[in-house]
Amino acid sequence: MSRRLLKYGGEALKPHFVDGRWERPLISKRVVSKRFISLCFLPPFLPASLPPLISPSSPSFLLCMQRVPDLFIFLNHVAILFVCQAARLRKEAVMNGRVGPWQPSVQDSNGEKREGTKQVLGWDPAWDTVKAPKILRPAKLHARERNREERFQKIETAMAGMAAKIAQHKESMRALKPKPGIETLYKKVVAKAQKRR
């Protein structure tokens, strides 16, 4: 994968439209394969000194990520093979201080490529994936907090002319009371007599 990045540069990280269809980039962004292999089918060339468990947060994991492109992690009698490409290349370039404009090969003062020199692998910041900006939105809050202004206007509208409405209600309640007289007194006496029985 390093040879592909040295040869094609940033184009190796982009998909290409070939013969009417889109083809995958030569170097994937994160993980190319995640294959589960049973221990009974492990290849014989694996070293026997590998620890039974390598935590992703441990220094040994990071050391293996730097040295070995194909990292075997043993979890519950299963080996997980991670083949990281673009993400690993970017991390290596950042750790080695090779982040900057892309230079595919080492050149001398005359601008010619020197034979027998090892090409330096770096990372151009222009290759980083542009993520969508995160827009801060106001909190949703509770329904009683969202419609507080609407409820306030509703109460203000209902309170308009409230004094007249209260006076009208008191007058209607007063009209329901029986008028004093002989008929009202007779009804009270009859009601008391019926209760005594």
C-alpha positions in Angstrom: 0.0 0.0 0.0 2.9 2.3 0.6 4.1 1.7 -3.0 0.6 2.7 -4.2 0.6 5.9 -2.2 4.1 6.7 -3.5 3.1 6.0 -7.1 -0.3 7.6 -7.3 -0.3 10.1 -4.4 -3.7 11.5 -3.4 -5.4 9.8 -6.3 -4.9 6.4 -4.6 -7.4 7.6 -1.9 -10.2 8.5 -4.3 -12.7 6.2 -6.1 -12.4 6.2 -9.9 -15.2 6.0 -12.5 -14.0 3.3 -14.9 -16.1 1.7 -17.7 -19.4 3.1 -16.5 -19.0 2.1 -12.9 -17.3 3.3 -9.8 -14.3 1.4 -8.5 -13.0 1.5 -4.9 -9.9 3.5 -4.1 -6.6 1.7 -4.1 -6.1 2.6 -0.4 -9.1 2.4 1.8 -9.8 5.0 4.5 -9.9 2.8 7.6 -10.0 -1.0 7.6 -9.8 -3.1 4.4 -10.7 -6.4 5.9 -11.7 -7.8 9.3 -11.5 -11.6 9.0 -12.2 -14.1 11.8 -9.9 -17.1 11.6 -10.2 -20.1 13.9 -7.1 -21.1 15.8 -7.0 -24.5 14.2 -6.6 -22.9 10.8 -3.9 -20.3 11.8 -0.9 -20.2 9.5 2.2 -22.0 10.9 4.4 -18.9 10.5 2.9 -17.0 13.4 5.3 -16.6 16.3 4.4 -18.6 19.4 5.4 -15.8 21.7 2.3 -13.7 20.9 0.4 -12.7 24.1 -3.1 -14.2 24.6 -4.7 -10.8 24.6 -3.6 -7.4 23.2 -5.6 -4.5 24.4 -6.0 -1.7 21.7 -5.0 0.9 24.4 -1.8 -0.9 25.4 1.6 0.3 24.1 2.3 -3.1 22.6 -0.7 -2.7 20.4 0.5 0.6 19.1 4.0 -0.9 18.6 2.6 -3.7 16.6 0.5 -1.3 14.5 3.7 0.6 13.6 5.8 -2.5 12.7 3.3 -5.1 11.5 0.7 -4.2 8.8 -1.2 -7.4 9.5 -1.9 -7.5 13.2 -3.2 -10.7 14.8 -5.2 -10.3 18.1 -6.3 -13.5 19.9 -9.7 -13.2 21.6 -11.6 -16.3 22.8 -9.7 -18.7 20.5 -10.4 -16.5 17.5 -7.8 -14.5 15.6 -8.9 -11.2 14.2 -6.9 -9.9 11.3 -6.9 -6.1 10.8 -5.4 -4.6 7.7 -5.4 -0.9 8.2 -4.4 1.3 5.3 -5.0 5.1 5.0 -5.6 5.6 8.7 -2.4 3.8 9.6 -0.3 5.7 7.0 -1.6 9.0 8.2 -0.8 8.1 11.9 2.7 7.0 10.9 3.3 10.2 9.0 2.1 12.3 11.9 4.3 10.5 14.4 7.4 10.8 12.1 6.8 14.4 11.4 6.2 13.9 7.7 3.0 15.9 7.3 3.1 18.5 4.6 3.0 19.0 0.8 3.3 15.7 -1.1 6.8 14.8 -2.3 6.7 11.4 -3.9 10.5 11.0 -4.2 13.7 12.4 -2.9 15.4 14.8 -5.4 18.8 16.3 -5.5 19.7 20.0 -6.0 19.4 19.6 -9.8 15.8 18.4 -9.5 16.6 14.9 -10.6 15.7 11.7 -8.7 18.7 10.1 -7.1 19.1 6.4 -7.8 19.3 4.0 -4.9 17.6 6.4 -2.4 14.6 5.3 -0.4 11.4 7.3 -1.1 10.1 9.1 2.0 6.4 8.4 2.7 4.5 11.4 4.0 0.9 12.7 4.3 -0.6 15.7 2.6 -3.2 17.5 4.7 -5.3 17.9 1.5 -6.0 14.2 1.6 -7.9 14.4 4.9 -11.6 13.7 4.7 -13.7 16.9 4.9 -16.4 16.3 7.4 -19.7 18.1 7.5 -19.7 20.9 10.0 -21.6 20.4 13.2 -24.3 23.0 13.6 -25.2 23.9 17.2 -28.9 23.9 17.7 -30.9 25.2 20.6 -32.0 22.7 23.2 -35.5 21.2 22.6 -36.6 21.8 26.2 -40.0 20.6 27.6 -43.3 21.4 26.0 -44.3 23.7 28.8 -41.1 25.7 28.2 -41.5 25.8 24.4 -45.1 27.1 24.5 -44.6 29.5 27.4 -45.2 32.6 25.3 -48.3 31.1 23.7 -49.8 30.3 27.1 -49.0 33.8 28.4 -50.8 35.4 25.4 -53.8 33.1 26.0 -54.0 34.0 29.7 -53.7 37.7 28.9 -56.6 37.4 26.4 -58.7 35.6 28.9 -58.0 38.2 31.6 -59.3 41.1 29.5 -62.6 42.3 31.0 -62.3 39.9 33.8 -63.8 42.3 36.4 -67.1 42.6 34.3 -67.2 38.8 34.0 -66.9 38.3 37.8 -69.6 40.8 38.5 -71.9 39.1 35.9 -71.2 35.7 37.5 -72.0 37.0 41.0 -75.3 38.5 39.7 -76.3 35.2 38.1 -75.6 33.4 41.4 -77.6 35.9 43.4 -80.5 35.5 41.0 -80.6 31.7 41.7 -81.4 32.3 45.4 -85.1 32.1 46.4 -86.8 35.4 47.1 -88.0 36.0 50.7 -91.7 35.6 51.3 -94.5 33.4 52.7 -94.0 30.7 50.0 -90.3 30.4 50.8 -91.1 30.2 54.6 -93.7 27.5 54.0 -91.3 25.4 52.0 -88.7 25.6 54.8 -91.2 24.5 57.5 -92.4 21.5 55.4 -88.8 20.4 54.7 -87.9 20.5 58.4 -91.1 18.5 59.3 -90.2 15.8 56.8 -86.7 15.5 58.2 -88.1 14.9 61.7 -90.2 12.0 60.5 
